[in-house]
Amino acid sequence: MSARFCDELPFGFGWIAEQPAHLQRASHALAEDGRVWLIDPVDASALEARIHTFGKPAGVIQLLDRHARDGAALARRWEVPLHRAFSEGVPGSPFQVVRAVNLPMWREAAVWWPEHKLLVVADALGTASYFLGPGEHLAVHPLLRLLPPRSLGKVTPEHVLCGHGEGVHGPEAAPALHDALRSARRGIPRWLAGLVRDRER
């Protein structure tokens, strides 16, 4: 699978799978002291070489119950644990687990890295085009707009990494997160209007 790299950070990076293009599936690798955690990874060419510039794989993290992607296969390849964060946490990592969604058909965790003020989410938030209404840069998943994951608002990030689309970085990250949660419900008509407009093009 080919991919383009994104979310370049001193302690990690992201990549977006080129297929299927409309999903904008993003994965991330985060490193501490030569240990690298892969979060919701999609396998991609040149991935292993890029990981080894940061260290050696220490574990694979699955944030969403139905978001298996290539996590199990990569964990087997590198002989590292597969952590299903939504049910078991991520022991031995520098991350704190935040419960994002706990619904019968949707269990999702996020990870918060306090040292770098970094939040990683799977589907609860995104920057892919189908998440966004006009004027939005980060938004709650369309199916969660009525019940936005307000637990994520307890942190003040400098980086928000998403499972769909590129992340949000710098001083705008925290305002974007809190605005996305605050405006999720009232933004539904605007999101619907944008969806209709895109389909008419």
Protein Blocks (a to p, Z undefined) as FASTA:
>chain_A
ZZddehiafkbccdddfbdfklopacddddeehiacdehiacdehklmmmmmnmccfbdc
dfbfklnmjmlmmmmmnopacddfklnopehiabdcddfbdcfklccdddddfklopacd
fklpccbfklpcghiabdcdfklmmmccfklmmpccfbdcdfedcddehjllmmmmmmmm
mmmmmmmmmmmmmmmmmmmZZ
